[in-house]
């Protein structure tokens, strides 16, 4: 079992920055990839960024150049640094963990990010 707890969400003005954290506990050694997803009101959940065990990263086109995913293995924590935030980035952000290839197997509870114009 893996437990994921997000933090760091909040209200920020357009152009501002936030850093989300995802604390990981449990059977960490089984995790092959970790993701940040987001879901805006009335929209489907979308994949924002991925980081694998080998530190390969990938981003949605909408956040490339603005968001950076990273992790600190010593702290068992994953991060999402979000810069140049836009109102359209407003959503609930979720961290997720996958064992092997495919859809995530574990999810956090989500943290709200609101960007005002």
HELIX and SHEET records of a PDB file:
HELIX    1   1 UNK A   28  UNK A   30  5                                   3    
HELIX    2   2 UNK A   73  UNK A   75  5                                   3    
HELIX    3   3 UNK A   87  UNK A   89  5                                   3    
SHEET    1   A 4 UNK A   2  UNK A   7  0                                        
SHEET    2   A 4 UNK A  18  UNK A  26 -1                                        
SHEET    3   A 4 UNK A  77  UNK A  82 -1                                        
SHEET    4   A 4 UNK A  67  UNK A  72 -1                                        
SHEET    1   B 6 UNK A  10  UNK A  13  0                                        
SHEET    2   B 6 UNK A 111  UNK A 116  1                                        
SHEET    3   B 6 UNK A  91  UNK A  98 -1                                        
SHEET    4   B 6 UNK A  33  UNK A  39 -1                                        
SHEET    5   B 6 UNK A  46  UNK A  52 -1                                        
SHEET    6   B 6 UNK A  57  UNK A  59 -1                                        
SHEET    1   C 4 UNK A  10  UNK A  13  0                                        
SHEET    2   C 4 UNK A 111  UNK A 116  1                                        
SHEET    3   C 4 UNK A  91  UNK A  98 -1                                        
SHEET    4   C 4 UNK A 106  UNK A 107 -1                                        
END                                                                             
